[in-house]
Amino acid sequence: MLKFVKTRETLTELGKEAQKGLIDNLDNTKVTASGKLRRSIKPFVPTNRLGMQVKGASHWQAVEGEKWVGDKKNNLYKNIFQWTKDKNIKPYASFGKGVKARKSLAFVIARNISKNGQKGLPKPFLQPFLNTGFMRKAQSRIAEAYEQDIRNQIQDK
């Protein structure tokens, strides 16, 4: 049975490089609100097959410029309400006081975004990272590691 030790090591290294590159690009776009997306970007190399993915929070698409439908358990209103808490945004006195005021503010913001969209977005960070030639370099490094793994297997027999 083939053991792809070098290939897995290379995929893990590439995942860490992709994570760093994406976080750097995200920081350069200056769209960080709560930091949740930044903290959520993580590489993933499955144990039962070869491959690598970079995963992140569901609102990744909205920052990238795609239409964000949200995740199944959250909706736009709940996410905005959480954002106002994370950023400690104080509603005007006309909204009332406490949680009720924050809920009213989140509702008004969500309604405005639904009607008018989000101004200032998109701020793509994925495509500029891919445009650096990362994929070309990654393919080359994976091919070399794969070849090395096969050579090692042949030598062991």
Secondary structure as GFF3:
##gff-version 3
##sequence-region A 1 157
A	DSSP	alpha_helix	5	29	.	.	.	ID=ss1
A	DSSP	alpha_helix	36	40	.	.	.	ID=ss2
A	DSSP	beta_strand	42	44	.	.	.	ID=ss3
A	DSSP	beta_strand	53	55	.	.	.	ID=ss4
A	DSSP	alpha_helix	60	64	.	.	.	ID=ss5
A	DSSP	alpha_helix	76	86	.	.	.	ID=ss6
A	DSSP	three_ten_helix	93	95	.	.	.	ID=ss7
A	DSSP	alpha_helix	98	116	.	.	.	ID=ss8
A	DSSP	alpha_helix	126	130	.	.	.	ID=ss9
A	DSSP	alpha_helix	134	156	.	.	.	ID=ss10
###
